[in-house]
């Protein structure tokens, strides 16, 4: 096995490659992508109809992509604000989406328990920190009804952080060791008779068929669950934008270091309300796993190994941790990694269905995918096997696709937007109004709405 692309994968005892596709086959459902979307879809298909012939095709190995690299938040968050969902779909459907996502956190926990997946699933909630007045206004404006607002002193019950003026605790959030989750799920699917082919490169699609490793796979339905890697297929090049998110992790904290941040609950996740997203969790072995956005977008939606895309990001993330949690000033950081998440032009995730060809494309989690993959896996299984039971919330994912601008406009706009986001955060910290600049940068990166 080559160098593993995340700390989480380094914690796996052994990654044994599965067999690749070596002949043409026919199945009922072919799933492209061995990440959480593909595997949850296979799980629910197999549960609804155990006789179904389901096969998963993964270009590398299970967990190689975002499912084995992410921050491990199993959250009820959505890539766009619920106030925006309400404006576009009404309060009833927005409420159903929120309820569905909250229930999905518990569904993931239930599946982990039922399937015996040992992935450190811990439901300790998330604490959202406001560290300037602009962040505090944002948090108050869009705080979920299930969350509780606190002043600075109240926040210290959960986490002792620097410069906090207020915050919120959202109980409906869990954390996992994501590589253990995705690989554990694959192991259970092996036992259930789902065929998973690794080192199998799907290169083209036809009506109810695909070509992989020079072999043809015929299927009634094909689910393309490749998230940011969807942009690597020429005909879908502009549907989803690969945006980098990078992570670091500390060595296990000693007692003094742990006490300096308030001895938080194991499994607690945390973030502040800055615009350039950061996120963290307290791992089962008492480390801080911390990540953030800001690495530049690659021209033409190219995806390259994480260190080459974010050489300055490690230092930036380390500074952020030490500034946010000053009690950890001397802590050692042991691993740095990253990868891409998929972002649509309007930041809404998609389930894109072509009935004629039997093709279903899923993409656009924008970093909120650990729980969303489970919800969407269930929706796809219902769409294929029990469409009469498909819930109304599925309408939110059925939006017509929107393409990103062609290059070089995409490259210039996204990287300008990322740079402007850092400027907006800096100005907000100093109490300087940013409404015009903020509106422009939201337009550039697709968040205006």
C-alpha positions as semicolon CSV with decimal commas, in nm:
position;residue;x (nm);y (nm);z (nm)
1;X;0,000;0,000;0,000
2;X;0,132;0,346;-0,091
3;X;0,160;0,632;0,159
4;X;-0,177;0,664;0,332
5;X;-0,354;0,997;0,270
6;X;-0,481;1,069;0,624
7;X;-0,410;1,020;0,993
8;X;-0,736;0,828;1,020
9;X;-0,617;0,568;0,768
10;X;-0,287;0,537;0,954
11;X;-0,490;0,417;1,254
12;X;-0,628;0,121;1,058
13;X;-0,443;-0,198;1,150
14;X;-0,410;-0,322;0,793
15;X;-0,557;-0,216;0,460
16;X;-0,587;-0,528;0,248
17;X;-0,677;-0,462;-0,116
18;X;-0,992;-0,623;-0,251
19;X;-1,000;-0,786;-0,592
20;X;-1,035;-0,567;-0,901
21;X;-1,287;-0,623;-1,180
22;X;-1,143;-0,885;-1,418
23;X;-1,437;-0,970;-1,645
24;X;-1,760;-0,826;-1,777
25;X;-2,057;-0,874;-1,545
26;X;-2,426;-0,792;-1,513
27;X;-2,583;-0,661;-1,191
28;X;-2,902;-0,492;-1,079
29;X;-2,733;-0,182;-0,934
30;X;-2,379;-0,066;-1,008
31;X;-2,235;0,192;-0,769
32;X;-1,931;0,396;-0,871
33;X;-1,732;0,516;-0,571
34;X;-1,634;0,326;-0,256
35;X;-1,702;0,610;-0,014
36;X;-1,983;0,656;0,233
37;X;-2,249;0,753;-0,023
38;X;-2,191;0,441;-0,230
39;X;-2,165;0,210;0,069
40;X;-2,470;0,346;0,253
41;X;-2,667;0,315;-0,072
42;X;-2,555;-0,047;-0,101
43;X;-2,642;-0,110;0,264
44;X;-3,001;0,013;0,231
45;X;-3,056;-0,156;-0,106
46;X;-2,942;-0,486;0,043
47;X;-3,168;-0,438;0,343
48;X;-3,475;-0,356;0,133
49;X;-3,412;-0,644;-0,110
50;X;-3,147;-0,902;-0,007
51;X;-3,179;-1,075;-0,346
52;X;-3,060;-0,765;-0,532
53;X;-2,728;-0,794;-0,715
54;X;-2,531;-0,488;-0,604
55;X;-2,169;-0,412;-0,694
56;X;-1,945;-0,121;-0,591
57;X;-1,653;-0,006;-0,808
58;X;-1,373;0,195;-0,645
59;X;-1,079;0,338;-0,841
60;X;-0,837;0,311;-0,547
61;X;-0,949;0,151;-0,219
62;X;-1,238;0,205;0,020
63;X;-1,185;0,525;0,217
64;X;-0,921;0,673;-0,013
65;X;-1,129;0,985;-0,084
66;X;-1,315;1,226;0,142
67;X;-1,479;0,945;0,342
68;X;-1,141;0,849;0,488
69;X;-1,002;1,201;0,528
70;X;-1,280;1,423;0,668
71;X;-1,322;1,583;1,010
72;X;-1,550;1,309;1,142
73;X;-1,852;1,527;1,220
74;X;-2,182;1,336;1,205
75;X;-2,389;1,652;1,213
76;X;-2,732;1,787;1,128
77;X;-2,568;2,073;0,937
78;X;-2,652;2,148;0,573
79;X;-2,426;2,324;0,319
80;X;-2,663;2,622;0,293
81;X;-2,840;2,796;0,579
82;X;-3,182;2,672;0,682
83;X;-3,311;3,027;0,645
84;X;-3,216;3,009;0,276
85;X;-3,381;2,666;0,243
86;X;-3,695;2,816;0,398
87;X;-3,693;3,110;0,155
88;X;-3,668;2,877;-0,145
89;X;-3,884;2,584;-0,032
90;X;-4,104;2,712;0,250
91;X;-4,100;2,657;0,624
92;X;-4,263;2,311;0,613
93;X;-4,007;2,153;0,382
94;X;-3,718;2,332;0,556
95;X;-3,843;2,192;0,886
96;X;-3,867;1,843;0,739
97;X;-3,509;1,869;0,614
98;X;-3,384;1,977;0,956
99;X;-3,577;1,695;1,126
100;X;-3,446;1,442;0,873
101;X;-3,086;1,549;0,931
102;X;-3,125;1,538;1,309
103;X;-3,276;1,190;1,284
104;X;-2,991;1,086;1,055
105;X;-2,734;1,148;1,330
106;X;-2,912;0,884;1,539
107;X;-2,960;0,658;1,236
108;X;-2,584;0,651;1,179
109;X;-2,534;0,564;1,545
110;X;-2,797;0,291;1,522
111;X;-2,637;0,140;1,210
112;X;-2,293;0,150;1,369
113;X;-2,430;-0,044;1,666
114;X;-2,635;-0,290;1,459
115;X;-2,347;-0,367;1,224
116;X;-2,084;-0,383;1,496
117;X;-1,863;-0,113;1,341
118;X;-1,600;0,005;1,588
119;X;-1,546;0,365;1,479
120;X;-1,555;0,566;1,805
121;X;-1,907;0,698;1,740
122;X;-1,971;0,943;2,025
123;X;-2,265;1,180;2,052
124;X;-2,124;1,469;2,257
125;X;-2,271;1,752;2,050
126;X;-2,091;2,045;1,896
127;X;-2,003;2,384;2,041
128;X;-2,011;2,682;1,804
129;X;-1,801;2,977;1,917
130;X;-1,850;3,346;1,844
131;X;-1,523;3,536;1,878
132;X;-1,624;3,878;1,747
133;X;-1,951;4,067;1,722
134;X;-2,009;3,979;1,355
135;X;-1,973;3,609;1,439
136;X;-2,212;3,650;1,732
137;X;-2,475;3,814;1,511
138;X;-2,445;3,532;1,254
139;X;-2,476;3,267;1,519
140;X;-2,784;3,425;1,676
141;X;-2,951;3,476;1,336
142;X;-2,927;3,114;1,221
143;X;-2,893;2,907;1,537
144;X;-3,097;2,584;1,519
145;X;-3,398;2,557;1,750
146;X;-3,237;2,252;1,910
147;X;-2,932;2,458;2,012
148;X;-2,882;2,656;2,331
149;X;-2,709;2,995;2,330
150;X;-2,454;3,078;2,600
151;X;-2,247;3,376;2,704
152;X;-1,869;3,342;2,725
153;X;-1,881;3,191;3,072
154;X;-2,143;2,938;2,968
155;X;-1,932;2,825;2,673
156;X;-1,652;2,727;2,914
157;X;-1,873;2,441;3,035
158;X;-1,792;2,274;2,703
159;X;-1,456;2,412;2,588
160;X;-1,212;2,675;2,715
161;X;-1,116;2,883;2,412
162;X;-0,961;3,222;2,354
163;X;-1,153;3,543;2,284
164;X;-1,502;3,394;2,306
165;X;-1,792;3,637;2,358
166;X;-2,070;3,381;2,321
167;X;-2,159;3,051;2,166
168;X;-2,410;2,774;2,118
169;X;-2,423;2,405;2,194
170;X;-2,597;2,181;1,941
171;X;-2,668;1,839;2,099
172;X;-2,763;1,665;1,775
173;X;-2,408;1,605;1,656
174;X;-2,171;1,312;1,694
175;X;-1,816;1,236;1,591
176;X;-1,652;0,928;1,445
177;X;-1,315;0,805;1,332
178;X;-1,420;0,830;0,965
179;X;-1,180;0,577;0,814
180;X;-1,294;0,315;1,065
181;X;-1,656;0,394;0,976
182;X;-1,619;0,364;0,599
183;X;-1,394;0,059;0,608
184;X;-1,602;-0,110;0,877
185;X;-1,913;-0,055;0,667
186;X;-1,740;-0,209;0,365
187;X;-1,644;-0,515;0,571
188;X;-2,008;-0,566;0,673
189;X;-2,120;-0,531;0,311
190;X;-1,869;-0,800;0,211
191;X;-2,040;-1,030;0,460
192;X;-2,384;-0,937;0,320
193;X;-2,286;-1,041;-0,033
194;X;-2,235;-0,697;-0,185
195;X;-1,942;-0,716;-0,426
196;X;-1,682;-0,441;-0,382
197;X;-1,418;-0,410;-0,653
198;X;-1,112;-0,198;-0,573
199;X;-0,844;-0,071;-0,812
200;X;-1,122;-0,056;-1,069
201;X;-1,128;0,256;-1,284
202;X;-1,463;0,344;-1,441
203;X;-1,387;0,539;-1,758
204;X;-1,718;0,575;-1,942
205;X;-2,095;0,538;-1,915
206;X;-2,367;0,430;-2,155
207;X;-2,735;0,352;-2,122
208;X;-2,755;0,105;-1,833
209;X;-2,386;0,021;-1,871
210;X;-2,039;0,135;-1,776
211;X;-1,685;0,042;-1,876
212;X;-1,423;-0,029;-1,609
213;X;-1,080;-0,189;-1,643
214;X;-1,167;-0,253;-2,011
215;X;-1,471;-0,462;-1,909
216;X;-1,841;-0,386;-1,949
217;X;-2,080;-0,380;-1,655
218;X;-2,450;-0,390;-1,741
219;X;-2,696;-0,268;-1,478
220;X;-3,057;-0,160;-1,446
221;X;-2,938;0,138;-1,243
222;X;-2,600;0,307;-1,203
223;X;-2,525;0,533;-0,906
224;X;-2,228;0,767;-0,951
225;X;-2,115;0,858;-0,600
226;X;-1,775;1,013;-0,665
227;X;-1,835;1,355;-0,501
228;X;-1,552;1,598;-0,594
229;X;-1,398;1,341;-0,830
230;X;-1,709;1,373;-1,048
231;X;-1,532;1,675;-1,200
232;X;-1,271;1,437;-1,345
233;X;-1,528;1,307;-1,596
234;X;-1,513;1,541;-1,896
235;X;-1,889;1,561;-1,956
236;X;-1,956;1,656;-1,591
237;X;-1,651;1,875;-1,553
238;X;-1,841;2,188;-1,444
239;X;-2,113;2,030;-1,229
240;X;-1,907;2,019;-0,911
241;X;-1,601;2,210;-0,796
242;X;-1,325;2,031;-0,598
243;X;-1,244;2,259;-0,304
244;X;-0,958;2,169;-0,071
245;X;-0,992;2,121;0,303
246;X;-0,683;2,041;0,508
247;X;-0,634;1,886;0,853
248;X;-0,379;1,846;1,129
249;X;-0,384;1,639;1,446
250;X;-0,198;1,674;1,773
251;X;-0,026;1,409;1,977
252;X;-0,249;1,281;2,261
253;X;-0,288;1,562;2,515
254;X;-0,134;1,515;2,858
255;X;-0,339;1,591;3,168
256;X;-0,219;1,950;3,197
257;X;-0,287;2,026;2,830
258;X;-0,630;1,866;2,851
259;X;-0,718;2,064;3,163
260;X;-0,604;2,388;2,994
261;X;-0,888;2,360;2,741
262;X;-1,147;2,278;3,007
263;X;-1,130;1,896;3,001
264;X;-1,395;1,874;2,726
265;X;-1,599;1,562;2,663
266;X;-1,440;1,303;2,438
267;X;-1,611;1,325;2,101
268;X;-1,702;1,694;2,130
269;X;-1,680;1,880;1,801
270;X;-1,618;2,252;1,782
271;X;-1,589;2,542;1,540
272;X;-1,610;2,918;1,541
273;X;-1,827;3,134;1,319
274;X;-1,557;3,276;1,092
275;X;-1,642;3,270;0,722
276;X;-1,336;3,067;0,618
277;X;-1,451;2,746;0,782
278;X;-1,254;2,572;1,057
279;X;-1,362;2,263;1,249
280;X;-1,227;2,030;1,515
281;X;-1,300;1,733;1,736
282;X;-1,168;1,577;2,055
283;X;-1,072;1,225;1,948
284;X;-1,113;0,904;2,144
285;X;-0,741;0,905;2,230
286;X;-0,758;1,270;2,346
287;X;-0,606;1,440;2,044
288;X;-0,725;1,757;1,874
289;X;-0,809;1,688;1,509
290;X;-0,848;2,027;1,343
291;X;-0,917;2,132;0,987
292;X;-0,994;2,429;0,769
293;X;-1,048;2,568;0,422
294;X;-0,839;2,818;0,229
295;X;-0,597;2,613;0,018
296;X;-0,614;2,741;-0,341
297;X;-0,841;2,587;-0,602
298;X;-0,653;2,412;-0,885
299;X;-0,697;2,535;-1,241
300;X;-0,927;2,311;-1,442
301;X;-1,055;2,137;-1,127
302;X;-0,731;1,942;-1,099
303;X;-0,691;1,727;-0,789
304;X;-0,335;1,675;-0,668
305;X;-0,194;1,521;-0,348
306;X;-0,279;1,735;-0,047
307;X;0,072;1,849;0,061
308;X;0,140;1,992;-0,285
309;X;-0,186;2,187;-0,275
310;X;-0,142;2,338;0,072
311;X;0,219;2,374;0,180
312;X;0,139;2,685;0,385
313;X;-0,182;2,538;0,525
314;X;-0,011;2,330;0,792
315;X;0,143;2,639;0,950
316;X;-0,184;2,829;0,916
317;X;-0,379;2,552;1,088
318;X;-0,122;2,515;1,365
319;X;-0,139;2,890;1,430
320;X;-0,519;2,872;1,438
321;X;-0,517;2,594;1,698
322;X;-0,267;2,775;1,921
323;X;-0,456;3,103;1,890
324;X;-0,794;2,941;1,956
325;X;-0,669;2,712;2,235
326;X;-0,367;2,895;2,384
327;X;-0,317;2,631;2,652
328;X;-0,186;2,406;2,374
329;X;0,096;2,639;2,272
330;X;0,365;2,372;2,307
331;X;0,167;2,076;2,176
332;X;0,316;1,855;1,904
333;X;0,134;1,814;1,572
334;X;0,193;1,467;1,433
335;X;0,008;1,449;1,099
336;X;-0,102;1,681;0,819
337;X;-0,332;1,577;0,536
338;X;-0,623;1,692;0,326
339;X;-0,832;1,639;0,020
340;X;-1,119;1,780;-0,179
341;X;-1,486;1,826;-0,106
342;X;-1,744;1,881;-0,378
343;X;-1,926;2,214;-0,413
344;X;-2,211;2,292;-0,652
345;X;-2,263;2,638;-0,800
346;X;-2,541;2,718;-0,550
347;X;-2,405;2,496;-0,266
348;X;-2,714;2,270;-0,265
349;X;-2,633;1,895;-0,279
350;X;-2,781;1,709;-0,576
351;X;-2,940;1,376;-0,660
352;X;-2,939;1,403;-1,040
353;X;-3,154;1,131;-1,203
354;X;-3,167;1,030;-1,570
355;X;-3,443;0,770;-1,600
356;X;-3,366;0,692;-1,965
357;X;-3,003;0,591;-1,906
358;X;-3,058;0,455;-1,555
359;X;-2,794;0,697;-1,423
360;X;-2,810;0,868;-1,083
361;X;-2,536;1,117;-0,995
362;X;-2,487;1,234;-0,637
363;X;-2,259;1,525;-0,548
364;X;-2,216;1,852;-0,362
365;X;-2,193;1,782;0,013
366;X;-1,957;2,080;0,056
367;X;-1,797;1,929;0,365
368;X;-2,116;1,827;0,548
369;X;-2,129;1,475;0,410
370;X;-2,079;1,224;0,692
371;X;-2,446;1,235;0,792
372;X;-2,578;1,352;0,454
373;X;-2,432;1,045;0,283
374;X;-2,650;0,826;0,501
375;X;-2,965;1,027;0,431
376;X;-2,896;1,033;0,058
377;X;-2,810;0,662;0,054
378;X;-3,155;0,592;0,200
379;X;-3,324;0,828;-0,047
380;X;-3,157;0,658;-0,344
381;X;-3,251;0,310;-0,219
382;X;-3,611;0,425;-0,174
383;X;-3,616;0,588;-0,517
384;X;-3,502;0,263;-0,680
385;X;-3,708;0,012;-0,481
386;X;-3,999;0,189;-0,308
387;X;-4,051;0,519;-0,494
388;X;-4,405;0,548;-0,359
389;X;-4,253;0,597;-0,010
390;X;-4,004;0,865;-0,111
391;X;-4,036;1,152;0,141
392;X;-4,110;1,505;0,028
393;X;-3,770;1,624;0,153
394;X;-3,616;1,457;-0,154
395;X;-3,741;1,755;-0,359
396;X;-3,462;1,968;-0,210
397;X;-3,201;1,739;-0,370
398;X;-3,379;1,725;-0,708
399;X;-3,288;2,080;-0,811
400;X;-3,183;2,117;-1,175
401;X;-2,803;2,112;-1,205
402;X;-2,613;2,440;-1,242
403;X;-2,271;2,456;-1,403
404;X;-1,973;2,650;-1,276
405;X;-1,823;2,908;-1,510
406;X;-1,563;2,790;-1,765
407;X;-1,194;2,844;-1,704
408;X;-1,020;3,078;-1,645
409;X;-1,322;3,252;-1,490
410;X;-1,373;2,968;-1,243
411;X;-1,010;2,973;-1,129
412;X;-0,999;3,352;-1,094
413;X;-1,337;3,378;-0,922
414;X;-1,291;3,100;-0,667
415;X;-0,939;3,197;-0,562
416;X;-1,036;3,565;-0,545
417;X;-1,335;3,463;-0,334
418;X;-1,118;3,258;-0,097
419;X;-0,875;3,550;-0,055
420;X;-1,160;3,793;0,004
421;X;-1,308;3,560;0,266
422;X;-0,986;3,588;0,467
423;X;-1,000;3,967;0,434
424;X;-1,363;3,976;0,551
425;X;-1,275;3,767;0,858
426;X;-0,984;3,998;0,939
427;X;-1,201;4,311;0,905
428;X;-1,478;4,160;1,116
429;X;-1,232;4,089;1,396
430;X;-1,151;4,461;1,400
431;X;-1,516;4,565;1,394
432;X;-1,502;4,711;1,042
433;X;-1,823;4,682;0,831
434;X;-1,789;4,432;0,546
435;X;-2,134;4,411;0,385
436;X;-2,030;4,514;0,031
437;X;-1,714;4,303;0,027
438;X;-1,897;4,009;0,185
439;X;-2,170;4,024;-0,080
440;X;-1,911;4,023;-0,358
441;X;-1,713;3,730;-0,223
442;X;-2,035;3,529;-0,168
443;X;-2,126;3,589;-0,532
444;X;-1,784;3,469;-0,648
445;X;-1,791;3,144;-0,452
446;X;-2,159;3,070;-0,510
447;X;-2,299;3,132;-0,162
448;X;-2,516;3,430;-0,255
449;X;-2,878;3,341;-0,212
